[in-house]
Amino acid sequence: MAGAADLDVAYVARLARINLSEEETNAFQQQLGNVLNYVEKLRQADVSHAETTAHALPIFNVFREDEARDWFTAEQALSNAPRKSKDLFIVPKVVE
């Protein structure tokens, strides 16, 4: 893993076309060093007993019943449309 000294914040800022003052560059270099040190500390944690997961909490698909409801009428839905025809929205063609 690259240390904070290996990553030149001023160089990266130039690549990103971000103008940083010398004070900001030094502050960000220090903050980056702190983040990388913390990541290194996390890498040392023993996670061999932890189960691999995609989320911290169990997530289940929750579906509601598909019930008919009163929604807008076509006239209400189209009331602010800039272009419409025969109860349809007219939109620019995007596929040829």
C-alpha positions as CSV (number, residue, x, y, z in Angstrom):
1,M,0.0,0.0,0.0
2,A,1.3,3.4,-0.9
3,G,2.0,5.7,2.1
4,A,1.0,9.3,2.3
5,A,4.5,10.3,1.3
6,D,4.2,8.3,-1.9
7,L,1.2,10.3,-3.1
8,D,1.8,13.9,-4.1
9,V,-1.4,15.8,-3.4
10,A,-0.2,18.8,-5.4
11,Y,0.4,16.6,-8.4
12,V,-3.0,15.0,-8.1
13,A,-4.6,18.4,-7.7
14,R,-2.9,19.6,-10.9
15,L,-4.2,16.5,-12.8
16,A,-7.7,17.2,-11.5
17,R,-7.3,20.9,-12.4
18,I,-7.9,21.9,-8.9
19,N,-6.0,25.0,-7.7
20,L,-4.9,24.4,-4.1
21,S,-2.9,26.9,-2.0
22,E,0.2,25.6,-0.3
23,E,-1.6,25.6,3.0
24,E,-4.5,23.5,1.5
25,T,-2.0,21.1,-0.1
26,N,-0.2,20.6,3.2
27,A,-3.5,20.1,5.1
28,F,-4.8,17.6,2.5
29,Q,-1.4,15.7,2.6
30,Q,-1.8,15.4,6.3
31,Q,-5.4,14.2,6.1
32,L,-4.5,11.7,3.4
33,G,-1.7,10.4,5.6
34,N,-4.2,10.0,8.5
35,V,-6.6,8.1,6.2
36,L,-3.9,5.8,4.9
37,N,-2.6,5.1,8.4
38,Y,-6.2,4.2,9.5
39,V,-6.6,1.9,6.4
40,E,-3.4,0.2,7.3
41,K,-4.7,-0.3,10.9
42,L,-7.9,-1.8,9.5
43,R,-5.9,-4.2,7.3
44,Q,-4.3,-5.6,10.4
45,A,-7.6,-6.6,12.0
46,D,-8.3,-10.3,12.2
47,V,-11.4,-10.9,10.2
48,S,-10.9,-14.6,9.6
49,H,-13.9,-15.5,11.8
50,A,-16.2,-13.0,10.1
51,E,-18.7,-14.2,7.6
52,T,-18.5,-12.6,4.1
53,T,-21.5,-10.4,3.5
54,A,-22.6,-7.7,1.0
55,H,-24.3,-5.6,3.7
56,A,-23.8,-5.0,7.4
57,L,-27.4,-5.9,8.0
58,P,-29.5,-8.7,6.5
59,I,-31.6,-7.4,3.6
60,F,-34.6,-9.1,2.2
61,N,-36.8,-8.3,-0.7
62,V,-40.0,-6.7,0.5
63,F,-42.8,-6.5,-2.0
64,R,-46.1,-4.9,-1.5
65,E,-49.3,-6.2,-2.9
66,D,-50.0,-4.9,-6.4
67,E,-53.3,-3.1,-5.8
68,A,-55.2,-0.8,-8.1
69,R,-55.2,2.8,-6.9
70,D,-56.7,6.1,-8.0
71,W,-53.9,8.0,-9.8
72,F,-53.9,10.9,-12.1
73,T,-56.1,10.9,-15.1
74,A,-54.3,11.2,-18.5
75,E,-55.6,14.7,-18.7
76,Q,-54.1,15.6,-15.3
77,A,-50.8,14.0,-16.1
78,L,-50.5,15.8,-19.4
79,S,-51.7,19.2,-18.1
80,N,-48.2,20.7,-17.8
81,A,-46.6,18.7,-20.7
82,P,-44.8,21.1,-23.1
83,R,-45.8,18.8,-26.0
84,K,-48.5,16.2,-26.2
85,S,-50.7,14.4,-28.7
86,K,-53.6,11.9,-28.3
87,D,-53.1,11.5,-24.5
88,L,-49.3,10.9,-25.0
89,F,-46.2,12.8,-24.1
90,I,-44.2,13.9,-27.1
91,V,-40.4,13.6,-26.5
92,P,-37.3,14.1,-28.6
93,K,-36.2,11.1,-30.6
94,V,-33.1,9.6,-29.0
95,V,-32.7,6.4,-31.0
96,E,-32.4,6.2,-34.8
